[in-house]
Amino acid sequence: MGKKRLFLINGPNLNMLGKREPDTYGHETLEDVTKVVKDTAWEHGYEVEAFQSNHEGDLVDKVQLAEGEAAGIVINPAAYTHTSIALRDAVSAINPPVVEIHISNVHNRESFRHTSMLAPVCAGQVVGFGIDGYRLATLGVIQKIEREGRNDS
């Protein structure tokens, strides 16, 4: 049997990491984020399929594909965190565990960022640790998968 698979899903504007608001998001790029997740997952016997889109429907489609194709998801829904009922519904409709990640601490930023539509239907949420939060989220989703015996994808 090959390595088990995780999906890494990044939402709008995360393709601009390293260029956009470096005081908030740091100087690391999306490629750096992907490497952190892939390296962490590989150490635990998982491979990672990375995906980024600025379009809500594409993110919903990718979440739905996880059913049967991925053991779990690490997702940074970015601005859709606070607005997307469609993304929330997609996460709640699948069996693989999902961990939400944010580079910045969304709870000490503007008040409109304090509410996550996804958090209530996710296995967990990691915020405020920069791109190292992706490592923590990856470890968290792997732990959830292993604990619940969902490692068949």
N, CA, C and O of each residue as an XYZ file, in Angstrom:
612
protein
N       0.844     -1.193      0.000
C       0.000      0.000      0.000
C       0.880      1.244      0.000
O       1.869      1.295      0.732
N       0.543      2.239     -0.800
C       1.294      3.483     -0.875
C       1.008      4.384      0.307
O       0.279      4.027      1.233
N       1.591      5.537      0.247
C       1.376      6.514      1.321
C      -0.068      6.987      1.318
O      -0.723      7.052      0.278
N      -0.542      7.314      2.510
C      -1.882      7.878      2.646
C      -1.829      9.340      2.200
O      -0.768      9.964      2.242
N      -2.953      9.879      1.778
C      -2.981     11.217      1.191
C      -3.727     12.215      2.061
O      -4.759     11.912      2.660
N      -3.161     13.422      2.108
C      -3.829     14.584      2.689
C      -4.024     15.614      1.598
O      -3.222     15.703      0.668
N      -5.088     16.391      1.709
C      -5.254     17.560      0.855
C      -4.830     18.789      1.646
O      -5.186     18.939      2.815
N      -4.069     19.663      1.003
C      -3.756     20.990      1.515
C      -4.490     21.961      0.616
O      -4.190     22.053     -0.575
N      -5.451     22.688      1.169
C      -6.286     23.598      0.384
C      -6.087     25.016      0.903
O      -6.286     25.292      2.086
N      -5.693     25.907      0.002
C      -5.488     27.316      0.339
C      -6.407     28.191     -0.498
O      -6.539     28.005     -1.708
N      -7.039     29.145      0.166
C      -8.029     29.997     -0.469
C      -7.475     31.273     -1.075
O      -6.284     31.369     -1.370
N      -8.358     32.258     -1.260
C      -8.036     33.458     -2.020
C      -6.880     34.261     -1.443
O      -6.739     34.423     -0.231
N      -6.069     34.749     -2.353
C      -4.931     35.631     -2.109
C      -3.734     34.940     -1.476
O      -2.691     35.570     -1.301
N      -3.851     33.675     -1.130
C      -2.703     32.996     -0.533
C      -1.616     32.707     -1.561
O      -0.480     32.404     -1.194
N      -1.951     32.798     -2.836
C      -0.934     32.738     -3.882
C      -0.024     33.967     -3.833
O       1.030     33.985     -4.468
N      -0.428     34.988     -3.086
C       0.345     36.230     -2.961
C       1.209     36.256     -1.694
O       1.824     37.278     -1.391
N       1.259     35.152     -0.959
C       2.085     35.116      0.254
C       3.519     35.517     -0.081
O       4.056     35.150     -1.126
N       4.117     36.267      0.819
C       5.470     36.765      0.613
C       5.491     38.144     -0.001
O       6.472     38.874      0.141
N       4.414     38.512     -0.686
C       4.302     39.826     -1.327
C       3.238     40.677     -0.658
O       3.406     41.888     -0.518
N       2.156     40.058     -0.248
C       0.988     40.760      0.287
C       1.082     40.891      1.802
O       1.207     39.889      2.506
N       1.025     42.095      2.296
C       1.017     42.387      3.732
C       2.027     41.549      4.519
O       1.633     40.773      5.391
N       3.321     41.693      4.226
C       4.315     40.874      4.923
C       4.360     41.113      6.433
O       4.791     40.232      7.177
N       3.926     42.279      6.897
C       3.889     42.518      8.343
C       2.850     41.632      9.027
O       2.982     41.309     10.207
N       1.830     41.245      8.290
C       0.779     40.375      8.836
C       1.049     38.908      8.537
O       0.896     38.052      9.408
N       1.452     38.619      7.301
C       1.551     37.232      6.851
C       2.977     36.707      6.706
O       3.176     35.524      6.432
N       3.968     37.579      6.889
C       5.361     37.160      6.780
C       5.875     37.198      5.357
O       5.173     37.610      4.434
N       7.106     36.763      5.197
C       7.777     36.814      3.895
C       7.804     35.462      3.188
O       8.250     35.367      2.044
N       7.332     34.427      3.860
C       7.315     33.104      3.244
C       6.259     33.053      2.144
O       5.251     33.758      2.191
N       6.514     32.210      1.163
C       5.626     32.073      0.007
C       4.710     30.856      0.163
O       4.862     30.058      1.088
N       3.771     30.737     -0.753
C       2.900     29.559     -0.772
C       3.729     28.291     -0.987
O       3.402     27.235     -0.445
N       4.785     28.392     -1.765
C       5.673     27.243     -1.966
C       6.323     26.829     -0.644
O       6.488     25.638     -0.379
N       6.694     27.813      0.186
C       7.263     27.508      1.504
C       6.238     26.785      2.374
O       6.564     25.813      3.055
N       5.001     27.266      2.345
C       3.913     26.638      3.105
C       3.739     25.186      2.661
O       3.658     24.279      3.490
N       3.684     24.983      1.373
C       3.486     23.639      0.824
C       4.617     22.711      1.249
O       4.375     21.552      1.585
N       5.840     23.208      1.237
C       6.986     22.397      1.659
C       6.865     21.997      3.130
O       7.134     20.848      3.478
N       6.465     22.926      3.991
C       6.286     22.621      5.416
C       5.287     21.476      5.582
O       5.542     20.525      6.320
N       4.159     21.573      4.897
C       3.122     20.546      5.027
C       3.595     19.217      4.443
O       3.418     18.169      5.065
N       4.187     19.252      3.269
C       4.650     18.004      2.645
C       5.718     17.322      3.488
O       5.677     16.105      3.671
N       6.674     18.093      4.003
C       7.735     17.505      4.825
C       7.169     16.891      6.105
O       7.550     15.786      6.491
N       6.260     17.610      6.756
C       5.652     17.112      7.993
C       4.851     15.840      7.723
O       4.963     14.857      8.455
N       4.055     15.870      6.680
C       3.226     14.708      6.344
C       4.088     13.500      5.984
O       3.810     12.381      6.415
N       5.122     13.729      5.201
C       5.999     12.643      4.752
C       6.616     11.910      5.946
O       6.733     10.684      5.939
N       7.008     12.668      6.967
C       7.606     12.077      8.175
C       6.647     11.114      8.879
O       7.073     10.257      9.653
N       5.363     11.264      8.603
C       4.349     10.437      9.267
C       3.656      9.475      8.300
O       2.616      8.901      8.621
N       4.245      9.307      7.113
C       3.721      8.323      6.172
C       2.601      8.808      5.272
O       1.833      8.005      4.743
N       2.504     10.120      5.095
C       1.451     10.694      4.254
C       2.062     11.472      3.098
O       3.149     12.039      3.216
N       1.348     11.488      1.986
C       1.689     12.381      0.888
C       0.651     13.492      0.868
O      -0.424     13.359      1.454
N       0.977     14.586      0.193
C       0.106     15.764      0.191
C      -0.185     16.189     -1.237
O       0.711     16.275     -2.077
N      -1.452     16.450     -1.489
C      -1.869     17.079     -2.741
C      -2.256     18.512     -2.405
O      -3.230     18.750     -1.691
N      -1.484     19.468     -2.924
C      -1.704     20.883     -2.615
C      -2.555     21.541     -3.694
O      -2.424     21.242     -4.881
N      -3.429     22.441     -3.256
C      -4.357     23.127     -4.153
C      -4.588     24.535     -3.626
O      -4.740     24.731     -2.420
N      -4.615     25.515     -4.522
C      -4.945     26.896     -4.161
C      -5.867     27.454     -5.222
O      -5.682     27.217     -6.416
N      -6.871     28.204     -4.768
C      -7.763     28.888     -5.702
C      -8.285     30.164     -5.074
O      -8.441     30.268     -3.858
N      -8.548     31.124     -5.931
C      -9.187     32.369     -5.518
C     -10.697     32.298     -5.693
O     -11.392     33.291     -5.476
N     -11.217     31.126     -6.087
C     -12.626     30.981     -6.440
C     -13.336     30.010     -5.491
O     -12.907     28.870     -5.317
N     -14.405     30.474     -4.894
C     -15.136     29.706     -3.888
C     -15.581     28.338     -4.398
O     -15.384     27.330     -3.719
N     -16.172     28.294     -5.573
C     -16.672     27.030     -6.110
C     -15.572     26.005     -6.325
O     -15.787     24.811     -6.117
N     -14.391     26.460     -6.739
C     -13.263     25.540     -6.911
C     -12.838     24.938     -5.574
O     -12.481     23.762     -5.501
N     -12.877     25.747     -4.523
C     -12.534     25.253     -3.184
C     -13.564     24.230     -2.709
O     -13.207     23.201     -2.135
N     -14.836     24.517     -2.949
C     -15.910     23.578     -2.599
C     -15.711     22.261     -3.347
O     -15.807     21.185     -2.756
N     -15.436     22.349     -4.645
C     -15.208     21.138     -5.442
C     -14.068     20.304     -4.870
O     -14.174     19.081     -4.786
N     -12.980     20.960     -4.479
C     -11.818     20.234     -3.958
C     -12.149     19.565     -2.623
O     -11.762     18.419     -2.396
N     -12.854     20.262     -1.747
C     -13.264     19.658     -0.472
C     -14.108     18.418     -0.742
O     -13.899     17.380     -0.115
N     -15.051     18.513     -1.661
C     -15.914     17.371     -1.965
C     -15.125     16.185     -2.510
O     -15.486     15.035     -2.261
N     -14.052     16.456     -3.251
C     -13.218     15.380     -3.796
C     -12.489     14.597     -2.713
O     -12.056     13.469     -2.948
N     -12.350     15.180     -1.539
C     -11.628     14.501     -0.458
C     -12.303     13.197     -0.058
O     -11.633     12.252      0.358
N     -13.609     13.142     -0.181
C     -14.337     11.914      0.165
C     -13.842     10.791     -0.744
O     -14.088     10.807     -1.950
N     -13.154      9.832     -0.168
C     -12.632      8.715     -0.942
C     -11.257      8.934     -1.537
O     -10.638      7.979     -2.006
N     -10.755     10.176     -1.534
C      -9.443     10.458     -2.118
C      -8.410     10.932     -1.109
O      -7.212     10.877     -1.385
N      -8.847     11.394      0.048
C      -7.913     11.911      1.050
C      -8.343     11.447      2.436
O      -9.530     11.307      2.728
N      -7.347     11.215      3.273
C      -7.633     10.815      4.651
C      -7.992     12.013      5.513
O      -8.637     11.863      6.551
N      -7.573     13.216      5.084
C      -7.864     14.430      5.837
C      -7.483     15.661      5.046
O      -6.854     15.575      3.992
N      -7.876     16.814      5.576
C      -7.633     18.096      4.902
C      -7.068     19.097      5.894
O      -7.526     19.197      7.032
N      -6.057     19.838      5.437
C      -5.608     21.062      6.098
C      -6.064     22.185      5.181
O      -5.713     22.204      4.001
N      -6.846     23.124      5.714
C      -7.418     24.177      4.870
C      -7.222     25.554      5.480
O      -7.470     25.769      6.666
N      -6.771     26.480      4.643
C      -6.789     27.896      4.985
C      -7.787     28.532      4.025
O      -7.440     28.844      2.886
N      -9.021     28.726      4.475
C     -10.038     29.282      3.588
C      -9.878     30.775      3.342
O     -10.607     31.359      2.540
N      -8.916     31.398      4.037
C      -8.638     32.830      3.882
C      -9.924     33.630      4.100
O     -10.655     33.366      5.055
N     -10.208     34.590      3.242
C     -11.373     35.461      3.442
C     -12.698     34.694      3.447
O     -13.677     35.155      4.033
N     -12.733     33.525      2.797
C     -13.970     32.739      2.796
C     -14.286     32.157      4.175
O     -15.394     31.674      4.406
N     -13.326     32.202      5.080
C     -13.551     31.759      6.460
C     -14.793     32.406      7.044
O     -15.597     31.757      7.714
N     -14.934     33.689      6.780
C     -15.934     34.511      7.450
C     -17.245     34.632      6.683
O     -18.214     35.194      7.192
N     -17.278     34.103      5.453
C     -18.440     34.363      4.605
C     -19.052     33.143      3.924
O     -20.207     33.195      3.502
N     -18.308     32.054      3.809
C     -18.746     30.990      2.906
C     -19.547     29.885      3.590
O     -18.998     28.984      4.224
N     -20.847     29.990      3.440
C     -21.731     28.914      3.887
C     -21.538     27.695      2.982
O     -21.635     26.558      3.443
N     -21.267     27.929      1.704
C     -21.052     26.819      0.766
C     -19.843     25.987      1.173
O     -19.899     24.758      1.128
N     -18.765     26.629      1.565
C     -17.569     25.909      1.993
C     -17.823     25.176      3.312
O     -17.384     24.040      3.495
N     -18.523     25.825      4.212
C     -18.906     25.178      5.482
C     -19.728     23.920      5.205
O     -19.464     22.865      5.781
N     -20.723     24.030      4.326
C     -21.572     22.888      4.002
C     -20.767     21.756      3.370
O     -21.021     20.584      3.645
N     -19.794     22.102      2.523
C     -18.952     21.075      1.902
C     -18.133     20.338      2.959
O     -18.037     19.111      2.927
N     -17.542     21.083      3.897
C     -16.754     20.463      4.965
C     -17.633     19.564      5.830
O     -17.225     18.463      6.199
N     -18.824     20.027      6.149
C     -19.693     19.231      7.024
C     -20.250     17.994      6.321
O     -20.735     17.078      6.986
N     -20.189     17.952      4.994
C     -20.760     16.836      4.236
C     -19.785     15.684      4.010
O     -20.182     14.634      3.507
N     -18.513     15.866      4.376
C     -17.527     14.814      4.116
C     -17.087     14.151      5.416
O     -17.229     14.720      6.498
N     -16.550     12.936      5.289
C     -16.070     12.197      6.457
C     -14.639     12.517      6.869
O     -14.365     12.544      8.069
N     -13.710     12.760      5.947
C     -12.340     13.028      6.393
C     -12.281     14.242      7.325
O     -12.976     15.232      7.097
N     -11.451     14.169      8.378
C     -11.333     15.315      9.276
C     -10.659     16.495      8.587
O      -9.807     16.324      7.715
N     -11.057     17.688      8.996
C     -10.550     18.935      8.419
C     -10.026     19.800      9.556
O     -10.693     19.970     10.577
N      -8.821     20.350      9.371
C      -8.270     21.307     10.322
C      -8.097     22.638      9.601
O      -7.465     22.717      8.548
N      -8.673     23.677     10.191
C      -8.599     25.039      9.649
C      -7.335     25.713     10.183
O      -7.017     25.599     11.366
N      -6.624     26.412      9.310
C      -5.374     27.084      9.674
C      -5.410     28.534      9.203
O      -5.910     28.840      8.120
N      -4.872     29.417     10.035
C      -4.673     30.823      9.648
C      -3.294     31.258     10.106
O      -2.897     30.994     11.240
N      -2.573     31.916      9.233
C      -1.216     32.369      9.528
C      -1.224     33.403     10.646
O      -0.419     33.330     11.575
N      -2.128     34.355     10.553
C      -2.233     35.395     11.582
C      -3.244     34.969     12.643
O      -4.031     34.045     12.435
N      -3.209     35.651     13.770
C      -4.214     35.398     14.802
C      -5.453     36.211     14.443
O      -5.532     37.403     14.741
N      -6.400     35.569     13.812
C      -7.602     36.258     13.335
C      -8.414     36.846     14.481
O      -9.229     37.742     14.265
N      -8.202     36.355     15.687
C      -8.982     36.824     16.836
C      -8.466     38.133     17.422
O      -9.152     38.750     18.237
N      -7.271     38.571     17.024
C      -6.808     39.883     17.478
C      -6.680     40.867     16.321
O      -5.906     41.822     16.379
N      -7.451     40.614     15.277
C      -7.508     41.513     14.125
C      -8.893     42.159     14.069
O      -9.594     42.216     15.079
N      -9.279     42.636     12.908
C     -10.572     43.305     12.758
C     -11.701     42.381     13.211
O     -11.624     41.162     13.057
N     -12.744     42.982     13.771
C     -13.830     42.182     14.352
C     -14.506     41.271     13.325
O     -14.987     40.196     13.686
N     -14.553     41.677     12.060
C     -15.205     40.823     11.061
C     -14.435     39.526     10.835
O     -14.977     38.583     10.258
N     -13.186     39.464     11.277
C     -12.388     38.239     11.126
C     -12.537     37.288     12.317
O     -11.992     36.184     12.290
N     -13.255     37.690     13.342
C     -13.347     36.886     14.558
C     -14.250     35.671     14.417
O     -14.130     34.728     15.198
N     -15.143     35.670     13.449
C     -16.081     34.561     13.286
C     -15.677     33.697     12.103
O     -15.463     34.189     10.995
N     -15.578     32.404     12.359
C     -15.299     31.444     11.296
C     -16.555     30.637     11.021
O     -17.143     30.046     11.926
N     -16.956     30.622      9.759
C     -18.079     29.783      9.354
C     -17.691     28.302      9.400
O     -18.550     27.439      9.587
N     -16.397     28.010      9.230
C     -15.952     26.623      9.137
C     -15.609     25.986     10.474
O     -15.814     24.786     10.654
N     -15.093     26.761     11.409
C     -14.580     26.188     12.665
C     -15.555     25.221     13.341
O     -15.122     24.175     13.822
N     -16.846     25.529     13.396
C     -17.758     24.601     14.079
C     -17.884     23.222     13.416
O     -18.339     22.273     14.055
N     -17.488     23.102     12.150
C     -17.592     21.810     11.465
C     -16.219     21.193     11.187
O     -16.115     20.188     10.484
N     -15.176     21.797     11.739
C     -13.814     21.280     11.589
C     -13.395     20.515     12.837
O     -13.956     20.704     13.917
N     -12.407     19.654     12.672
C     -11.849     18.916     13.810
C     -11.064     19.842     14.724
O     -10.953     19.583     15.922
N     -10.517     20.923     14.167
C      -9.738     21.864     14.959
C      -9.386     23.093     14.153
O      -9.639     23.172     12.951
N      -8.791     24.058     14.852
C      -8.398     25.321     14.227
C      -7.059     25.740     14.824
O      -6.872     25.685     16.039
N      -6.129     26.159     13.968
C      -4.820     26.655     14.398
C      -4.673     28.069     13.854
O      -4.816     28.293     12.652
N      -4.386     29.029     14.741
C      -4.241     30.425     14.305
C      -3.041     31.071     14.979
O      -2.702     30.754     16.119
N      -2.396     31.995     14.244
C      -1.433     32.892     14.850
C       0.002     32.425     14.957
O       0.808     33.111     15.585
N       0.360     31.297     14.377
C       1.722     30.783     14.493
C       2.527     30.932     13.206
O       3.529     30.241     13.019
N       2.099     31.827     12.319
C       2.790     31.967     11.044
C       2.653     30.690     10.239
O       1.701     29.929     10.411
N       3.627     30.463      9.348
C       3.492     29.247      8.536
C       3.769     27.989      9.349
O       3.429     26.890      8.912
N       4.386     28.129     10.533
C       4.558     26.953     11.389
C       3.205     26.402     11.832
O       3.100     25.231     12.197
N       2.178     27.235     11.801
C       0.832     26.756     12.097
C       0.397     25.657     11.140
O      -0.380     24.779     11.513
N       0.895     25.701      9.905
C       0.579     24.639      8.949
C       1.156     23.304      9.423
O       0.529     22.259      9.247
N       2.343     23.336     10.021
C       2.929     22.114     10.570
C       2.045     21.584     11.698
O       1.759     20.389     11.769
N       1.619     22.490     12.578
C       0.756     22.092     13.693
C      -0.574     21.533     13.192
O      -1.067     20.533     13.713
N      -1.149     22.177     12.185
C      -2.419     21.704     11.621
C      -2.255     20.334     10.975
O      -3.134     19.479     11.085
N      -1.127     20.129     10.301
C      -0.860     18.835      9.667
C      -0.728     17.741     10.721
O      -1.296     16.659     10.576
N       0.019     18.026     11.776
C       0.144     17.055     12.869
C      -1.212     16.777     13.510
O      -1.517     15.639     13.867
N      -2.020     17.820     13.653
C      -3.344     17.655     14.247
C      -4.262     16.785     13.418
O      -4.950     15.918     13.956
N      -4.280     17.004     12.116
C      -5.171     16.196     11.276
C      -4.679     14.752     11.219
O      -5.488     13.825     11.195
N      -3.358     14.551     11.197
C      -2.826     13.187     11.206
C      -3.199     12.483     12.510
O      -3.612     11.324     12.498
N      -3.056     13.175     13.617
C      -3.430     12.584     14.908
C      -4.909     12.192     14.921
O      -5.268     11.118     15.405
N      -5.753     13.060     14.391
C      -7.196     12.779     14.332
C      -7.468     11.546     13.460
O      -8.267     10.684     13.827
N      -6.805     11.473     12.317
C      -6.974     10.330     11.410
C      -6.556      9.040     12.107
O      -7.293      8.054     12.103
N      -5.375      9.056     12.699
C      -4.831      7.850     13.330
C      -5.679      7.425     14.529
O      -5.917      6.235     14.738
N      -6.123      8.382     15.297
C      -6.922      8.081     16.488
C      -8.266      7.460     16.110
O      -8.784      6.600     16.823
N      -8.820      7.900     14.992
C     -10.145      7.416     14.587
C     -10.073      6.303     13.555
O     -11.106      5.836     13.074
N      -8.867      5.875     13.210
C      -8.716      4.776     12.260
C      -9.190      5.106     10.867
O      -9.703      4.238     10.161
N      -9.022      6.366     10.456
C      -9.487      6.803      9.130
C      -8.361      6.830      8.115
O      -8.416      7.623      7.175
N      -7.369      6.017      8.262
C      -6.191      6.117      7.408
C      -6.226      5.175      6.213
O      -5.198      4.603      5.851
N      -7.372      5.006      5.606
C      -7.507      4.078      4.483
C      -7.466      4.756      3.122
O      -7.593      4.070      2.107
N      -7.292      6.079      3.056
C      -7.246      6.770      1.760
C      -5.825      6.977      1.325
O      -5.582      7.542      0.259
